[in-house]
Amino acid sequence: MKDRHEVTTPETLGKEILSEPALRPSTLDEFIGQNKVKEALKVSIESAIRRKEPLDHLLIHGPPGLGKTTLASLLAKEMGVGFKATSGPILEKPADLVGPLSNQEEGDILFIDEIHRLRPIMEEYMYPAMEDFRVEIRLADGPKAQTMTMDVERFTLVGATTRFGLLTSPMRSRFGIIQRVNFYPSEELTEIIVRSSKIMNVDCALEGAEVLAARSRGTPRIANRLLRRVRDFALVRANGSSITKKVAEEALCMLEVDEYGLDEMDDRVLRTIIEKFDGGPVGAQTLAVAISEDLSTLTDVYEPFLIQQGFLMRTPRGRLATTRAYVRCGFEPPKRENNESEEQLDLVD
């Protein structure tokens, strides 16, 4: 089941690192969707260019697979500046940032993915770099440790996170621009699939693209992945046929991706809550153990879409399966008394 689960995960798979860049847009105008975010960024970019100053530090947050990294790289292209990318987990000590910061030119963009995973010592190291454009370099260790302060070129830090709530308040406050990316409607995903199919030289009918879009969990990365898998199915099982509605439905049935875009793991989450915990509420840690999954994977990968689609509620007492979840799984919905209703918590990144 692992391979089928990988089809609908919004995380980047290792084998996609080489194929994803070919499908990415080259300008903001080519970027499909997130129109409010794009418009706000265009204003900020134009203002920075007219003022001849670097773009303000920018934080982009939202579920994985929605284009945060792509937007960051497009900012550099629109500004005509350099772009360096790194990730919070691999920045373990201040020395890891000295190189990227000291080699920046005026206005360059430093992109830190998963910025919520920066260690506290790294956050503190970033503060003077973000505010005063200077860094401290340790010349020696031990009792006689010495440091020197070095100025760096004015740069723009672009941070991306799927867990906005895990960022410390001091770090959040240092970003001049904060934007959230949201799940995509099917219409925009259809546009993305049609565009990608042309780049990949795949014959995909509009009806086939619409089927893929409806099952892509609102996520472009998943939409492009499904396109590749259905392309393979069409080539091998449909004698090289174009991706029609029928071919798309047959391929997705084989991959166990249902009409809602839910896969085997989503099904396991919902059925576990209903069958083992009487529909909930059940704590996230308990649920993660019950489905043999990592807690962060449950809360970051599966819950956002299940909540957004109305299959799951996140409440103060735990997770609750909704009436829609019961119907989807083929169970009779329970009759809950009014005084048993639960308050839905905000879906925090």
C-alpha positions as CSV (number, residue, x, y, z in Angstrom):
1,M,0.0,0.0,0.0
2,K,3.0,2.3,0.4
3,D,3.2,3.0,-3.3
4,R,-0.5,3.9,-3.5
5,H,-0.2,6.2,-0.5
6,E,2.7,7.9,-2.2
7,V,0.4,8.8,-5.1
8,T,-1.6,11.3,-3.0
9,T,1.0,12.5,-0.5
10,P,1.6,16.3,-1.0
11,E,5.2,15.9,0.0
12,T,7.9,15.8,-2.7
13,L,9.0,12.3,-3.5
14,G,12.7,11.7,-4.2
15,K,12.1,10.7,-7.8
16,E,10.2,14.0,-8.5
17,I,13.1,16.3,-7.6
18,L,14.3,16.1,-11.2
19,S,10.9,16.1,-12.9
20,E,9.1,18.9,-11.0
21,P,11.2,21.9,-12.2
22,A,10.3,21.2,-15.8
23,L,6.6,21.8,-15.0
24,R,7.2,25.0,-13.0
25,P,6.1,28.3,-14.4
26,S,8.8,30.8,-15.3
27,T,6.9,34.0,-14.4
28,L,4.3,35.0,-11.9
29,D,1.8,35.5,-14.8
30,E,2.3,31.9,-15.7
31,F,1.7,30.7,-12.2
32,I,-1.9,29.4,-12.1
33,G,-4.0,30.1,-9.0
34,Q,-3.4,31.9,-5.7
35,N,-4.5,35.1,-7.3
36,K,-4.8,37.2,-4.2
37,V,-1.3,36.2,-3.1
38,K,0.1,36.9,-6.6
39,E,-1.5,40.3,-6.8
40,A,-0.1,41.3,-3.3
41,L,3.3,40.1,-4.3
42,K,3.3,42.0,-7.6
43,V,2.5,45.2,-5.7
44,S,5.4,44.5,-3.3
45,I,7.8,43.7,-6.1
46,E,6.9,46.8,-8.1
47,S,7.2,49.0,-5.1
48,A,10.7,47.5,-4.2
49,I,11.9,48.0,-7.8
50,R,10.7,51.6,-7.9
51,R,12.3,52.3,-4.5
52,K,15.5,50.5,-5.6
53,E,15.4,48.5,-2.4
54,P,15.3,44.8,-1.6
55,L,12.0,43.2,-1.1
56,D,10.8,43.0,2.5
57,H,11.3,39.7,4.3
58,L,8.5,37.4,3.3
59,L,6.9,34.4,5.0
60,I,4.7,32.0,3.0
61,H,2.7,29.5,4.9
62,G,0.1,26.8,4.0
63,P,-0.2,23.1,3.3
64,P,2.5,21.3,1.4
65,G,2.5,21.0,-2.4
66,L,0.8,24.3,-3.1
67,G,3.7,26.2,-4.7
68,K,5.5,28.0,-1.8
69,T,9.0,27.1,-3.2
70,T,7.9,28.0,-6.7
71,L,6.6,31.4,-5.6
72,A,9.9,32.1,-3.8
73,S,12.0,31.3,-6.9
74,L,9.7,33.4,-9.1
75,L,10.2,36.4,-6.8
76,A,13.9,36.3,-7.6
77,K,13.2,36.2,-11.3
78,E,10.8,39.1,-11.1
79,M,13.2,41.1,-9.1
80,G,16.2,40.1,-11.3
81,V,18.2,39.0,-8.3
82,G,20.0,35.8,-7.1
83,F,18.3,32.9,-5.4
84,K,19.7,30.5,-2.8
85,A,17.7,27.8,-1.2
86,T,18.2,25.8,2.0
87,S,16.1,24.1,4.6
88,G,15.5,24.6,8.3
89,P,16.5,21.1,9.4
90,I,19.9,21.2,7.7
91,L,20.9,24.5,9.3
92,E,22.4,23.1,12.6
93,K,24.9,25.8,13.6
94,P,25.6,29.4,12.8
95,A,28.5,28.5,10.6
96,D,26.0,26.9,8.2
97,L,24.5,30.3,7.5
98,V,27.7,32.4,7.3
99,G,28.4,31.2,3.7
100,P,24.9,31.8,2.2
101,L,24.6,35.2,4.0
102,S,28.1,36.5,3.2
103,N,28.0,35.5,-0.4
104,Q,24.7,37.4,-1.1
105,E,24.6,40.3,-3.4
106,E,22.4,43.4,-2.9
107,G,18.8,42.3,-3.0
108,D,19.4,38.6,-3.4
109,I,16.8,36.2,-1.9
110,L,17.7,33.5,0.6
111,F,14.9,30.9,0.8
112,I,14.6,28.7,3.9
113,D,12.0,25.9,3.5
114,E,10.5,24.4,6.7
115,I,11.7,27.5,8.6
116,H,9.6,26.4,11.6
117,R,12.2,23.7,12.1
118,L,15.1,26.1,12.7
119,R,16.8,25.5,16.0
120,P,16.5,28.4,18.6
121,I,20.2,29.2,18.3
122,M,19.7,29.6,14.5
123,E,16.7,31.9,15.0
124,E,18.7,34.1,17.3
125,Y,21.5,34.2,14.8
126,M,19.1,35.3,12.0
127,Y,17.6,38.2,14.0
128,P,20.5,40.7,13.5
129,A,21.0,39.5,9.9
130,M,17.3,40.2,9.1
131,E,17.2,43.6,11.0
132,D,20.7,45.1,10.7
133,F,22.2,43.0,7.9
134,R,25.1,41.8,10.0
135,V,26.3,38.5,11.4
136,E,28.6,37.4,14.2
137,I,31.4,35.0,13.3
138,R,33.0,32.9,16.1
139,L,36.8,33.0,15.7
140,A,37.6,30.5,18.5
141,D,35.9,28.2,21.0
142,G,36.4,27.8,24.7
143,P,36.9,30.2,27.6
144,K,38.7,32.7,25.3
145,A,36.2,32.5,22.5
146,Q,36.1,35.6,20.3
147,T,33.6,36.8,17.8
148,M,33.7,39.4,15.1
149,T,30.8,41.2,13.5
150,M,30.6,41.3,9.7
151,D,28.2,43.3,7.6
152,V,26.3,41.5,4.9
153,E,24.6,42.9,1.8
154,R,20.9,43.8,2.2
155,F,19.0,40.7,1.3
156,T,15.5,39.3,1.4
157,L,14.7,36.3,3.5
158,V,11.8,34.2,2.2
159,G,10.6,31.5,4.7
160,A,8.2,28.8,3.9
161,T,6.3,26.7,6.5
162,T,3.5,24.2,6.8
163,R,3.3,24.9,10.5
164,F,2.8,28.6,11.0
165,G,1.8,28.1,14.6
166,L,5.2,26.6,15.5
167,L,7.1,29.8,14.5
168,T,8.1,31.8,17.5
169,S,6.6,35.3,17.9
170,P,10.0,37.1,17.5
171,M,10.6,35.3,14.2
172,R,7.1,36.0,12.8
173,S,7.4,39.7,13.8
174,R,10.5,40.1,11.6
175,F,8.7,39.4,8.4
176,G,7.3,42.4,6.7
177,I,5.1,40.4,4.4
178,I,3.1,37.3,5.4
179,Q,1.0,35.4,2.9
180,R,-1.0,32.1,3.1
181,V,-1.5,29.8,0.2
182,N,-4.7,27.7,0.1
183,F,-5.9,24.6,-1.6
184,Y,-6.8,25.0,-5.2
185,P,-10.3,24.7,-6.7
186,S,-10.8,22.0,-9.3
187,E,-11.0,24.6,-12.1
188,E,-7.5,25.8,-11.5
189,L,-6.2,22.3,-11.1
190,T,-7.7,21.4,-14.5
191,E,-5.7,24.4,-16.0
192,I,-2.6,23.1,-14.4
193,I,-3.1,19.6,-15.6
194,V,-3.8,20.8,-19.2
195,R,-0.6,22.9,-19.1
196,S,1.5,20.1,-17.7
197,S,0.2,17.6,-20.2
198,K,1.3,19.9,-23.1
199,I,4.8,20.2,-21.6
200,M,5.0,16.4,-21.1
201,N,3.6,15.8,-24.7
202,V,0.7,13.8,-23.2
203,D,-2.6,13.7,-25.0
204,C,-5.1,14.5,-22.3
205,A,-8.7,15.3,-23.0
206,L,-10.4,18.1,-21.0
207,E,-12.8,15.5,-19.4
208,G,-9.8,13.4,-18.4
209,A,-8.1,16.5,-16.9
210,E,-11.3,17.3,-14.9
211,V,-11.4,13.8,-13.4
212,L,-7.7,14.1,-12.3
213,A,-8.3,17.6,-10.9
214,A,-11.3,16.5,-8.8
215,R,-9.2,13.8,-7.2
216,S,-6.0,15.9,-6.6
217,R,-6.8,17.0,-3.1
218,G,-6.6,20.6,-4.1
219,T,-2.9,20.2,-4.6
220,P,-0.9,20.9,-7.8
221,R,1.9,18.5,-6.9
222,I,-0.6,15.7,-6.5
223,A,-2.3,16.7,-9.8
224,N,1.0,16.5,-11.7
225,R,1.8,13.2,-10.0
226,L,-1.6,11.7,-10.9
227,L,-1.1,12.9,-14.5
228,R,2.2,10.9,-14.7
229,R,0.6,7.8,-13.3
230,V,-2.4,7.9,-15.5
231,R,-0.1,8.6,-18.5
232,D,1.6,5.3,-17.7
233,F,-1.7,3.5,-17.4
234,A,-2.9,4.9,-20.7
235,L,0.3,3.8,-22.4
236,V,0.4,0.2,-21.0
237,R,-3.2,-0.7,-20.3
238,A,-5.1,1.5,-22.9
239,N,-2.8,0.9,-25.9
240,G,-1.4,4.4,-25.8
241,S,-4.8,6.0,-25.8
242,S,-5.2,9.6,-24.8
243,I,-6.3,10.3,-21.2
244,T,-10.0,10.3,-21.6
245,K,-12.5,10.4,-18.8
246,K,-12.9,6.6,-18.9
247,V,-9.1,6.0,-18.9
248,A,-8.6,8.4,-16.0
249,E,-11.3,6.8,-13.9
250,E,-10.0,3.3,-14.6
251,A,-6.4,4.3,-13.7
252,L,-7.4,6.1,-10.5
253,C,-9.5,3.1,-9.5
254,M,-6.4,0.9,-9.9
255,L,-4.5,3.4,-7.7
256,E,-7.3,3.3,-5.1
257,V,-7.9,7.1,-5.3
258,D,-11.7,7.7,-4.9
259,E,-13.9,10.4,-6.3
260,Y,-13.1,12.7,-3.3
261,G,-9.3,12.2,-3.8
262,L,-9.1,10.1,-0.7
263,D,-6.7,7.1,-0.7
264,E,-6.2,4.0,1.5
265,M,-4.6,5.9,4.3
266,D,-7.4,8.5,4.4
267,D,-9.9,5.6,4.5
268,R,-7.9,4.1,7.4
269,V,-8.0,7.3,9.4
270,L,-11.8,7.7,9.0
271,R,-12.6,4.1,9.6
272,T,-10.4,3.9,12.7
273,I,-12.1,6.8,14.3
274,I,-15.5,5.3,13.5
275,E,-14.9,1.7,14.2
276,K,-12.4,1.8,17.1
277,F,-13.4,5.0,18.8
278,D,-17.1,5.3,18.1
279,G,-16.6,8.2,15.8
280,G,-14.5,10.2,18.4
281,P,-13.4,12.3,19.9
282,V,-10.0,10.7,19.9
283,G,-6.7,12.4,20.6
284,A,-4.2,12.9,17.7
285,Q,-1.5,10.9,19.4
286,T,-3.8,8.0,20.1
287,L,-5.1,8.0,16.5
288,A,-1.6,8.1,15.1
289,V,-0.7,5.0,17.1
290,A,-3.9,3.3,16.0
291,I,-3.1,3.8,12.3
292,S,0.6,3.1,12.7
293,E,1.6,6.5,11.4
294,D,3.8,9.3,12.6
295,L,2.0,12.1,14.4
296,S,3.3,14.9,12.3
297,T,2.4,13.0,9.1
298,L,-1.2,12.7,10.4
299,T,-1.5,16.3,11.4
300,D,0.4,17.9,8.5
301,V,-0.5,15.6,5.6
302,Y,-3.9,14.0,6.1
303,E,-5.9,16.1,8.5
304,P,-5.8,19.5,6.6
305,F,-7.6,18.0,3.6
306,L,-10.0,15.8,5.6
307,I,-11.0,18.8,7.6
308,Q,-11.2,21.1,4.6
309,Q,-13.5,18.6,2.9
310,G,-15.7,18.1,5.9
311,F,-14.8,14.6,6.8
312,L,-13.1,15.4,10.1
313,M,-13.4,17.8,12.9
314,R,-10.6,18.9,15.1
315,T,-12.1,19.8,18.5
316,P,-10.8,20.6,22.0
317,R,-11.4,17.0,23.1
318,G,-9.9,15.3,20.0
319,R,-10.8,14.3,16.4
320,L,-14.4,13.6,15.4
321,A,-15.7,11.8,12.3
322,T,-18.4,13.9,10.6
323,T,-21.7,12.7,9.2
324,R,-20.1,13.0,5.7
325,A,-17.3,10.6,6.9
326,Y,-19.9,8.0,8.0
327,V,-21.7,8.2,4.7
328,R,-18.6,8.0,2.7
329,C,-17.4,4.9,4.6
330,G,-20.9,3.2,4.4
331,F,-22.0,3.6,8.0
332,E,-25.2,4.9,9.5
333,P,-24.4,8.4,11.0
334,P,-25.0,8.5,14.8
335,K,-27.6,10.8,16.3
336,R,-25.8,13.3,18.4
337,E,-27.6,15.3,21.0
338,N,-27.4,19.1,20.7
339,N,-25.4,19.2,24.0
340,E,-22.9,16.8,22.5
341,S,-22.0,19.1,19.6
342,E,-18.3,20.1,19.5
343,E,-16.6,23.4,18.7
344,Q,-14.4,23.1,15.6
345,L,-10.9,24.4,16.2
346,D,-9.2,26.6,13.6
347,L,-7.1,24.7,11.2
348,V,-3.7,26.0,12.2
349,D,-0.8,25.2,9.9
